[in-house]
């Protein structure tokens, strides 16, 4: 059970395989523990605790926090902080792995139906011959989006979160291990459609990119401020539909910058191609910076090794 949002975390599958996934259990006496193991949804097993006591848990998930009756709010806050701390440790590992290979990774977040998969497919097609793209797809069920991505020729892996409403860094790190990530490339992580929980979970990405469709309300940024505050870039999608809607573009941008003054905004349409050149330029700039940072890191390491070798040689003399 994810105590941050109350979603289930025991049904994760990566391309159809049950993932080896870590999660926490909270008990009525306030004790909590982590374990990571493979199990099928609905599988029951025993846990023994230091209290000591033994009891059985079933991985059929109930409503938020129902697994922790009687636990104080202070204790729940601490548990949530611990969960995010563990996630951040995995995210740091992911980020280091990506940096060492010069990979520019983005976490694409939005509400369901924003058109992010269509936009991603169009992006991949337009980047052919310019940038190598690999995709991690997050959905609660099905592999339809991963299949759509693979149809463009880009490698993609599907993470099904079951009752989970977001990807976390452990899932993404596991998926990265199953993919062949080319050096100096782009990694696009399409998160589960949700404007709430993905804001809190760092996956090791360089940036969160939030997609806001003009078929949604322009007040989304102030209704879900954490997501827009966490994002570097807002892609305002489906702009070809603006003539048929009452959506106020200026208001949406003003609301986004009210919660995040530094957020960049690009108005796009995957259907007509509007704004796609600006979006691709943003991607290519980020990919070039990631490759340059990798080179700088490698050169710094080489210099350090040379200094150590010179010192050892001097000591031998």
C-alpha positions in Angstrom: 0.0 0.0 0.0 1.4 3.4 -0.9 0.7 5.5 2.1 1.4 8.6 0.2 -1.7 8.3 -1.9 -3.4 5.0 -0.8 -2.9 3.1 -4.1 -1.9 -0.5 -4.3 1.7 -1.4 -5.1 1.6 -5.2 -5.3 0.4 -5.7 -8.8 3.2 -4.2 -10.8 4.0 -6.0 -14.1 6.7 -5.0 -16.5 5.8 -6.2 -20.0 3.6 -8.9 -18.5 6.0 -10.2 -15.9 5.3 -9.6 -12.2 8.0 -7.1 -11.0 10.2 -7.6 -8.0 8.9 -4.6 -6.1 9.5 -3.1 -2.7 6.7 -1.7 -0.6 5.8 -1.0 3.0 3.2 -2.4 5.4 1.9 -0.3 8.2 0.2 -2.0 11.2 -2.2 -0.8 13.9 0.6 -0.6 16.5 2.5 1.8 14.3 5.2 -0.6 13.2 6.2 -0.6 9.6 8.5 -2.6 7.5 9.6 -2.9 3.9 10.0 -6.0 1.8 10.5 -6.7 -1.9 9.4 -9.9 -3.4 7.6 -11.4 -6.3 3.9 -12.3 -5.8 0.7 -12.5 -7.8 -2.2 -10.2 -7.1 -4.3 -11.8 -4.3 -1.5 -14.0 -3.0 -1.6 -14.2 0.8 1.5 -14.7 3.0 2.6 -14.4 6.6 4.8 -11.7 8.2 6.6 -12.0 11.5 7.5 -8.7 13.4 9.7 -7.7 16.2 6.7 -7.2 18.6 6.6 -10.2 18.1 3.4 -11.1 16.3 2.5 -13.1 13.2 -0.4 -12.5 11.0 -1.4 -12.8 7.4 -1.9 -10.1 4.8 -3.7 -10.4 1.5 -2.6 -8.3 -1.5 -6.1 -7.4 -2.4 -6.0 -3.7 -1.7 -8.5 -1.8 0.3 -9.2 2.0 0.5 -6.5 4.5 1.4 -4.9 3.9 4.8 -7.3 1.1 5.8 -4.2 -1.0 6.4 -3.2 1.3 9.3 -6.2 1.8 11.7 -5.2 3.6 14.9 -1.9 5.0 13.5 -1.5 8.7 14.4 -1.3 11.4 11.8 2.3 12.2 12.9 3.3 8.6 12.4 1.6 8.4 9.0 3.5 11.6 7.9 6.8 10.0 9.0 6.0 6.8 7.0 5.1 8.8 3.9 8.4 10.7 4.3 10.3 7.4 4.6 8.6 6.1 1.4 9.6 9.2 -0.5 13.1 9.0 0.9 13.5 5.4 -0.4 12.1 6.5 -3.7 14.5 9.4 -3.9 17.4 7.0 -3.3 16.4 4.8 -6.2 15.9 8.0 -8.3 19.4 9.1 -7.5 20.7 5.8 -8.8 18.7 6.1 -12.0 19.9 9.6 -12.5 23.5 8.6 -12.1 23.1 5.7 -14.6 21.5 8.0 -17.1 24.1 10.7 -16.7 27.0 8.3 -17.2 25.5 7.4 -20.5 24.6 10.9 -21.6 20.9 10.0 -21.7 18.4 12.9 -21.5 15.4 11.5 -19.6 11.9 13.1 -19.4 8.9 12.3 -17.2 5.8 13.0 -19.2 2.8 13.6 -16.9 -0.8 14.6 -17.6 -4.4 13.7 -16.8 -5.9 10.8 -18.8 -6.9 11.8 -22.4 -4.4 14.7 -22.8 -3.1 13.1 -26.0 0.4 12.4 -24.7 0.8 9.1 -26.4 -0.2 10.6 -29.8 2.2 13.5 -29.2 5.0 11.1 -28.2 4.4 9.0 -31.4 4.6 12.2 -33.5 7.7 13.3 -31.7 9.5 10.0 -32.3 8.6 10.1 -36.0 9.9 13.7 -36.4 13.1 12.8 -34.6 14.0 9.9 -36.8 17.5 10.3 -38.2 18.2 13.0 -35.5 17.8 11.4 -32.1 17.5 7.9 -30.8 14.4 7.5 -28.5 13.5 4.8 -26.0 10.2 4.8 -24.1 9.0 3.5 -20.8 5.2 3.3 -20.8 3.2 3.5 -17.6 -0.5 2.4 -17.4 -2.6 0.6 -14.9 -3.5 -2.1 -17.4 -2.9 -3.2 -21.0 0.1 -2.7 -23.3 -1.7 -0.8 -26.0 0.4 2.4 -25.6 3.7 0.5 -25.7 2.5 -1.3 -28.9 1.7 2.1 -30.5 5.2 3.3 -29.6 6.8 0.2 -31.0 4.9 0.7 -34.3 7.0 3.9 -34.8 10.2 1.8 -34.6 11.2 3.0 -31.1 12.0 0.4 -28.4 9.4 0.5 -25.6 8.6 -1.4 -22.4 5.3 -1.4 -20.6 4.9 -1.1 -16.9 1.4 -2.0 -15.6 0.9 -0.6 -12.1 -2.3 -2.5 -11.4 -4.1 -0.4 -8.7 -1.1 1.9 -8.5 -1.7 5.5 -9.8 1.9 6.4 -10.6 5.3 5.1 -11.6 8.1 5.2 -9.0 11.8 5.1 -9.3 12.2 1.5 -8.4 9.8 0.4 -11.2 11.6 2.7 -13.7 15.1 1.4 -12.7 13.8 -2.2 -13.2 12.5 -1.3 -16.6 15.7 0.5 -17.5 17.6 -2.7 -16.8 15.4 -4.6 -19.3 16.0 -2.0 -22.1 19.1 -1.4 -24.1 19.5 2.3 -23.6 21.8 3.8 -26.3 24.4 6.4 -25.1 23.6 10.0 -26.0 19.9 9.3 -26.5 16.5 10.3 -25.3 14.5 8.3 -22.7 10.8 9.2 -22.6 8.9 8.0 -19.5 5.2 8.3 -20.1 3.6 8.2 -16.6 0.2 7.0 -15.6 -2.5 9.5 -16.4 -2.9 11.4 -13.1 -2.2 15.0 -12.1 -1.7 14.2 -8.4 0.7 11.5 -7.2 3.3 11.5 -10.0 4.2 15.1 -8.9 5.7 13.6 -5.7 7.7 10.8 -7.2 11.2 11.6 -8.7 12.0 8.9 -11.3 15.6 10.1 -11.9 14.5 12.2 -14.9 16.1 15.5 -16.0 12.7 17.2 -16.2 9.0 16.7 -15.7 7.0 17.8 -18.7 3.3 18.3 -18.1 0.9 18.0 -21.0 -2.3 20.1 -20.7 -4.9 19.5 -23.4 -7.1 22.5 -24.4 -10.0 20.1 -24.1 -9.5 20.3 -20.3 -10.2 23.4 -18.2 -7.7 26.2 -18.2 -7.8 26.2 -14.4 -6.0 22.8 -14.1 -2.7 24.4 -13.0 -4.3 26.0 -9.9 -6.4 22.9 -9.2 -3.4 20.7 -9.3 -0.6 23.1 -8.4 2.0 20.5 -7.2 2.2 19.0 -10.7 2.7 22.3 -12.5 5.1 23.4 -9.8 7.2 20.3 -10.3 7.3 20.7 -14.1 9.9 22.5 -16.2 7.8 22.7 -19.3 4.1 22.7 -20.1 3.0 21.5 -23.5 -0.4 22.9 -24.3 -1.7 20.2 -26.6 -4.5 19.8 -29.2 -4.3 23.5 -30.1 -5.9 22.7 -33.5 -9.2 22.3 -31.5 -9.1 25.9 -30.1 -11.6 27.3 -32.7 -14.2 24.9 -31.4 -13.7 25.4 -27.7 -14.0 28.2 -25.1 -10.6 27.4 -23.6 -8.7 30.6 -22.7 -5.0 30.1 -23.6 -3.8 33.3 -21.8 -5.6 32.3 -18.6 -4.1 28.8 -18.6 -0.6 30.2 -19.0 -1.2 32.8 -16.3 -2.5 30.1 -13.9 0.6 27.9 -14.6 3.0 30.8 -14.0 1.1 31.7 -10.9 2.2 28.4 -9.3 5.5 28.2 -11.2 6.8 31.5 -12.5 9.7 29.8 -14.3 7.6 27.2 -16.3 8.2 27.2 -20.0 5.1 26.9 -22.3 4.9 25.5 -25.9 1.6 25.4 -27.7 1.4 22.2 -29.8 -0.7 20.1 -32.0 0.4 16.6 -33.0 -2.4 16.6 -35.7 -1.3 19.8 -37.5 2.3 20.0 -36.4 1.8 23.4 -34.7 4.6 24.1 -32.3 6.4 20.8 -32.9 9.5 22.5 -34.2 9.9 24.4 -30.9 9.3 21.2 -28.9 11.9 19.3 -30.9 14.4 22.1 -30.5 13.8 22.0 -26.8 14.5 18.2 -26.8 17.6 18.5 -28.9 19.0 21.2 -26.7 18.5 19.0 -23.6 20.0 15.9 -25.3 23.1 17.9 -26.4 23.6 19.2 -22.8 23.3 15.6 -21.4 25.9 14.4 -23.9 28.2 17.3 -23.1 27.8 16.6 -19.4 28.8 13.0 -19.9 31.9 14.0 -21.8 32.9 16.5 -19.1 32.4 13.8 -16.4 34.5 11.3 -18.4 37.2 13.8 -19.0 37.3 14.8 -15.3 37.6 11.1 -14.3 40.4 10.6 -16.8 42.2 13.7 -15.3 41.8 12.3 -11.8 43.1 8.9 -12.7 46.1 10.5 -14.4 46.8 12.6 -11.2 46.6 9.5 -9.1 48.9 7.5 -11.4 51.4 10.4 -11.4 51.3 10.5 -7.6 51.9 6.8 -7.3 54.8 7.0 -9.7 56.4 9.8 -7.7 56.0 7.8 -4.5 57.7 4.8 -6.1 60.7 7.0 -7.2 
